[in-house]
Structures are given as structure tokens and as C-alpha cells.
Amino acid sequence: MVRESSKISTEFIQTAARILKTLGHPDRIKIVEFLEDGEKTVGQIQRELNLLQPVTSQHLKVMYDRNIVTFRQKGTRYFYSLANNFIIKILDCMSEVQEKLDSGEWDFDFSKIENQKEAV
């Protein structure tokens, strides 16, 4: 698929950058992937990803504040789900890239990224 030549608006780029920055934590991407097939409780997410409850809740709060997830409350339980299809599209793109790398269609040297210290 070839991207059309139209420019991406500055406003959209800023919004997308905030979302991508929020998804920059591996556990948050795993949470999004787990929620792709429907809503889950905090406990289900915690158990699936083997995270502590406070850590899970913190990730969910950050993602809620950035409109990545939404929730509904039933009694004392909170049910989280993805807030919009934009997030699913990001996962689809990541999956497509992984397939192309795994098949050898694309070549990318991850060691150059993994060996660099993260910028603060």
C-alpha cells in the first residue's frame, strides 16, 4: 500500500506523537493487544501479562488519559476496552511490519536500536 502524497496535518502529527509516546512502553502495547478482542477487567489484564495490580492500574490510567482505552464500572470491577479503531490500526501496522521482517521481505538491523541508550 502506497501512502497518498497529501501532507499529514501538524495537529494530527502532534496527537499521533502523544499516542505513540504513550504506547512506547512494552507493557502498554501488550495491554492494547490483549484488549483487541474485547473488554477485560483489571484482574484479567494483570494475570495475562503477569503484572502487579498497581502497575497495571497505572498503565491503564495513563492510557485512559490519552484516550487509548476506555472503561465501564460494574460494582467494584472495572472493565477496560480500546477507545477507538486508530489504536487497532497501529497494532495492524506493527504486525504487518513484523511479518515483512520475519519473511525477509524487509531488512532492518534492530541491533543498532537495541544497543543505543534511550534518549531522555
N, C-alpha and C positions, 0 to 999 in steps of 0.2 A: 504494500500500500504506500503510495507516494503522497506526502502532505502537500496540500494546495499551497500556492505561493502567497496567500494572504498573510499579513503580519498578525502576530498574536498581540492583543492589546496589553498595554502596560498594567492596567488594573487586573486583568486575568493572570498575567505573569506573577504579579505580587501575591495574589490569592493562592495560586498553584504552588508558589515557592513556600508559603506558610504551611500548606498541607503537606508538601513533600518533606519539609524540615521536621514536621511532627512525626511523619512516618519514618524518619531517619533512625529510629530505634528498632532493632530486630524484633523485639517482643511485640511492638505495636503492629508491625507488619504481620506477625503470626496471629495476633488477635483479629486483625481485619480478615485474614484468610480464613480463620475459624468461623467468623461471623458471616462469611459469604453465603452459606446455605441456610441462614435463618438466625433468629434471635436466640441468645443464650444468657443464662444467669451468670453473675459474677463467679459463683462457685464452679460452674461448668468450665468457664474460661480458665480459672485458676488451676483446676485439676488437669485440664487438657494440656496446658502449657507448663505445668509444674512450677507455678509462680506462687509466692506468698500472697495472701489476701491483700495486705496494704499496698504491695507493689502493683497488683492487678488493678485495684481501685484507683491508684494514682495514674496509671496509664490510661484508664478509661476516662478519668476526669479531664486529662489533657486532651484526649481525642474528642470528648464531648464539647469542650470549649472551642475546638477548631471545626466543629460541625462534621466530624468524620463518623461519629457514632451518635445514636440517639438511644433513649431508654424509656421504659414504662415501668411503673412500680405497681406491684400487686402484693398488698400486705407489707411484709418486711423484705420481700425479694425484688431485686432489680433485674429487668430483662433488657439486654443491650442488643442493638442491631445496627447495621450500617445505615448512615443517614441519607446516602444518595448513590446513584449509579456511577458518578465520577470516580468514586473510590474503587468500585469493581473494575472499571476500565483501567485504572492504574495497575491492579493485580493482573489483568489480562495482558497488558503490555509487558510486565515483568516476566510472566510465564512464557510469552512469545519469545522474548529475548533469551531466556534460559534454554528453550528448545533449539533456537538457532545456534547458540553456543555449544550445546551438547552434541548437536548433529555435525558440527564443524562448518556449517554454512557461514557463520561469523567467527572471527578470530579476535580475541581480546585478552590481553595479559593482565589478569587480576592481581598478580604478584606486585605490580607497580603500585597499585592502590593499597593493598594489604600491608605493604612494607612502609608506607608513609605514615607519619604521625598525623593524627587528626588535628585540623586547624581549630582553634577555639574562637 
